[in-house]
Amino acid sequence: MKLFKDGYLVDIHKQTAKIADILVENGKIRQIGGNIKCDCEIVDLKGDYVIPSFVNNYCDSKKALENTYGVDADLEDAQKLLVIKNLRAGANILNDRPMTLCDVAEKSEKELEQISELSAKKKLFMKVGQDLDELGAIDKHYGKTLSEVLEEFGFLDRKSVLVGGNCLEKDELRLLKNYETQVVIVPNEDARLGRRATNLLTLKNLGFEVAIGSGEIAEIDFFAFMREILQGQRTLFEDKNVLSEKEVFEMACNGKILGIENELTEKCDANFAVVKRCESLYENPVFDLIYTKCKKDVEMTIFRGEILQKNGEIFMQNLMQYDKIIEKIKSQTRR
């Protein structure tokens, strides 16, 4: 057993926080409360924030490193480096290189049928609908909208996940919702490529399950992601009430798309992050976290009760080659 003591436990849904201890046994939260007594290992959290860990629902480590450093990175190195970057940002759950459907207009009907059959065995991520050129090419190639093509070839029967969907109209999104499609947004990737943000207002009104991923970007900061989403939506609709801080924080911690209940409650997996807390102008802890914190404020990342990262130091045996990986990439860049 392990006791994480004196953390400032944040309830994202109620937007409140209180000092509490977390007792962990066999990777699960056994008890949450004040002044828990236990003859076990004690980790002093010193009144810092304790939040559910962030969940990176979609990333492509190899493309992320290629886009960032301009080199063809080794896949194993890229994956190790992205795991480390996620841990340092407070994300201990990431979905790297899922089975992805993209470039629909470049595929033949036979290819789409084959991919659809393969996707029946696992969850399929559809990285489509991100720009108008793509949608125009699909319409020209098939004479149908993207959603109609996906429906015809059976992709929507798999409870698929849509990455992006930035340019889909409401009618198309309504069709996707009928098939229980879930959505992952990639705010930093959209910003880097100058794409318009996904219309979260429509997704919210239609009742979609929405989560956040880093996409093909190597720099990961979920606090920055949340600020970027809020600013983008409020600018787009000229309405500060279009999306709340609570809603965007729930997206950042949402593991349901990957089949994970990511909650700080008893009997749940002990997955959480510890974030530096200090005096703030905000009485609301969720506002304080979103608007005053960055990835450097993440002091610990815990997965099933084990500390995987503390103050930037990684405690996973197979990830200790971080400096070597960085040096290898730098040497390739210098060439």
ZIRA-V944371 format. One record per residue. N is the residue number from 1. OMEGA is omega in radians with two decimals (* if undefined). D_LAST is the distance of its C-alpha to the last C-alpha in Angstrom with 2 decimals. Layout:
BEGIN
n;omega;d_last
N;OMEGA;D_LAST
N;OMEGA;D_LAST
END
This chain:
BEGIN
n;omega;d_last
1;-3.14;50.07
2;-3.13;48.04
3;3.04;49.28
4;-2.91;47.01
5;3.01;49.30
6;3.00;49.90
7;3.10;47.32
8;-2.96;47.96
9;-3.08;48.13
10;2.99;47.29
11;-3.05;49.23
12;-3.07;47.13
13;3.14;50.00
14;-3.12;52.57
15;3.11;50.09
16;3.09;51.66
17;3.11;50.62
18;3.07;52.59
19;3.14;52.19
20;3.02;52.30
21;3.10;51.45
22;3.11;49.76
23;-3.08;50.92
24;3.08;48.66
25;3.14;49.87
26;3.07;48.14
27;-3.14;45.37
28;3.02;47.94
29;-3.12;49.39
30;-3.09;52.87
31;3.01;54.22
32;-3.14;53.42
33;-3.13;55.78
34;3.02;56.74
35;3.09;57.19
36;3.10;56.65
37;-3.12;57.80
38;3.08;56.07
39;-3.08;55.76
40;3.09;52.06
41;-3.12;48.58
42;3.06;48.40
43;-3.10;45.33
44;-3.14;46.22
45;2.97;44.69
46;3.07;46.33
47;3.08;47.32
48;3.13;43.85
49;2.97;43.53
50;-3.11;43.48
51;2.98;42.37
52;3.14;41.77
53;3.03;38.12
54;3.14;36.00
55;3.09;35.30
56;-2.99;32.10
57;3.13;33.77
58;2.97;30.80
59;3.07;27.05
60;-2.98;24.31
61;-3.08;21.73
62;3.13;19.17
63;3.13;19.41
64;-3.14;19.55
65;3.10;16.17
66;3.14;14.67
67;-3.07;16.55
68;-3.03;15.66
69;3.12;11.93
70;3.13;11.11
71;3.09;9.89
72;-3.02;12.36
73;3.03;13.60
74;-3.04;16.00
75;-3.12;19.51
76;3.09;21.01
77;-3.12;18.34
78;-3.12;18.69
79;3.11;22.45
80;-3.10;22.64
81;3.14;20.65
82;3.06;22.88
83;3.14;25.95
84;-3.14;25.15
85;3.10;24.57
86;3.13;27.86
87;3.14;29.74
88;3.12;28.77
89;3.11;30.02
90;3.11;33.30
91;3.12;32.79
92;3.09;33.60
93;3.13;34.18
94;3.14;31.49
95;-3.05;31.50
96;3.08;28.04
97;3.06;27.57
98;3.03;31.27
99;-2.96;32.70
100;3.01;32.02
101;3.08;33.75
102;-3.14;31.94
103;-3.07;31.91
104;-3.07;35.65
105;-3.12;36.31
106;-3.08;34.04
107;3.09;35.97
108;3.12;39.22
109;3.12;42.35
110;3.12;42.10
111;3.13;38.57
112;3.10;39.79
113;-3.14;42.77
114;3.14;40.68
115;-3.14;38.34
116;3.11;41.45
117;3.11;43.00
118;-3.07;39.95
119;-3.14;39.92
120;-3.08;43.50
121;-3.13;42.35
122;3.13;40.08
123;-3.12;39.53
124;3.04;37.61
125;-3.12;35.35
126;-3.14;35.54
127;-3.00;32.66
128;3.07;34.62
129;-3.03;36.58
130;3.08;33.86
131;-3.04;34.22
132;3.10;36.95
133;3.13;35.05
134;-3.12;34.77
135;3.11;38.49
136;3.13;39.46
137;3.12;37.65
138;3.14;39.42
139;-3.14;42.75
140;-3.06;42.30
141;-3.04;41.28
142;-3.06;43.96
143;-3.12;46.44
144;3.07;46.34
145;3.13;44.73
146;-3.10;41.88
147;3.11;44.31
148;3.09;46.74
149;3.13;44.13
150;3.13;43.14
151;-3.07;46.86
152;-3.06;47.73
153;2.96;45.20
154;-3.11;46.08
155;-3.06;42.98
156;3.11;45.16
157;-3.02;47.44
158;-3.01;44.78
159;-3.03;44.88
160;3.09;41.34
161;3.11;38.98
162;3.05;37.82
163;3.12;34.45
164;-3.05;34.80
165;-3.02;37.69
166;-2.98;37.08
167;-3.14;39.05
168;3.11;41.82
169;-3.06;45.36
170;-3.13;48.03
171;3.11;49.80
172;3.12;46.70
173;3.12;46.03
174;3.08;49.69
175;3.12;49.37
176;3.13;46.34
177;3.12;48.34
178;3.12;51.20
179;3.11;48.94
180;3.06;47.92
181;3.07;44.29
182;-3.01;42.27
183;2.98;39.54
184;3.09;36.19
185;-3.09;34.76
186;-2.98;31.11
187;-3.12;31.46
188;3.10;27.89
189;3.09;26.59
190;-3.12;29.49
191;-3.11;28.73
192;-3.09;25.03
193;3.11;26.11
194;3.12;29.23
195;3.06;31.59
196;-3.11;35.10
197;3.03;36.02
198;-3.10;38.04
199;-3.09;41.75
200;3.13;42.66
201;3.11;46.20
202;3.12;47.02
203;-3.14;45.39
204;-3.12;47.44
205;3.13;50.63
206;3.06;50.25
207;3.10;49.70
208;2.93;46.22
209;-3.05;44.47
210;3.09;41.28
211;-3.04;38.33
212;3.02;34.86
213;3.12;31.37
214;3.09;27.84
215;-3.09;26.83
216;-3.13;23.20
217;-3.07;22.43
218;3.14;20.77
219;-3.00;22.69
220;3.11;26.18
221;-3.04;29.19
222;3.06;32.51
223;3.10;34.39
224;3.10;32.19
225;-3.10;32.62
226;3.12;36.38
227;-3.12;36.52
228;3.13;34.53
229;-3.14;36.92
230;-3.12;39.99
231;-3.10;38.99
232;-3.11;38.04
233;-3.11;41.30
234;3.07;43.49
235;-3.11;42.08
236;-3.06;42.45
237;-3.12;46.07
238;-3.08;46.98
239;-3.10;48.58
240;-3.12;47.61
241;-3.07;49.68
242;3.14;47.83
243;-3.10;45.77
244;3.07;46.59
245;3.12;44.43
246;-3.11;46.08
247;-3.09;45.14
248;3.08;41.45
249;3.09;41.36
250;3.07;43.07
251;-3.08;40.38
252;-3.13;37.64
253;-3.02;39.54
254;3.09;40.75
255;-3.04;40.26
256;3.14;43.03
257;3.09;40.73
258;3.11;39.31
259;-3.07;42.86
260;3.00;42.65
261;-3.03;45.29
262;-3.06;43.38
263;3.05;46.27
264;3.12;47.34
265;-3.12;50.74
266;3.14;52.59
267;3.06;51.92
268;3.05;48.51
269;-3.12;45.27
270;3.11;44.23
271;3.13;40.99
272;3.10;40.47
273;3.10;38.34
274;-3.05;39.47
275;-3.11;38.63
276;3.13;39.46
277;3.09;42.77
278;3.14;44.23
279;-3.06;46.80
280;3.04;46.26
281;-3.07;48.01
282;3.02;48.08
283;3.13;50.91
284;-3.08;49.38
285;3.12;46.75
286;3.07;44.92
287;-3.13;44.59
288;-3.12;43.48
289;-3.08;40.70
290;-2.95;39.41
291;-3.11;39.63
292;-3.05;38.88
293;3.03;36.43
294;-3.06;32.71
295;3.13;30.62
296;3.12;30.64
297;3.11;34.41
298;-3.05;34.24
299;3.11;35.49
300;2.99;36.05
301;-3.03;35.40
302;3.10;38.10
303;-3.10;38.34
304;3.05;41.77
305;3.14;42.70
306;3.12;39.70
307;-3.14;37.45
308;-3.12;33.89
309;3.07;32.38
310;-3.12;33.94
311;3.08;32.57
312;3.14;28.98
313;-3.08;29.45
314;-3.12;29.21
315;3.06;32.08
316;-3.02;31.01
317;-3.06;30.35
318;-3.14;27.81
319;-3.08;25.68
320;-3.10;25.25
321;-3.05;21.59
322;-3.09;20.45
323;3.13;18.60
324;3.13;16.83
325;3.13;15.79
326;-3.12;14.50
327;3.12;12.54
328;3.14;11.08
329;3.13;10.13
330;-3.13;8.77
331;3.07;6.52
332;-3.14;5.33
333;-3.12;5.39
334;3.12;3.79
335;*;0.00
END
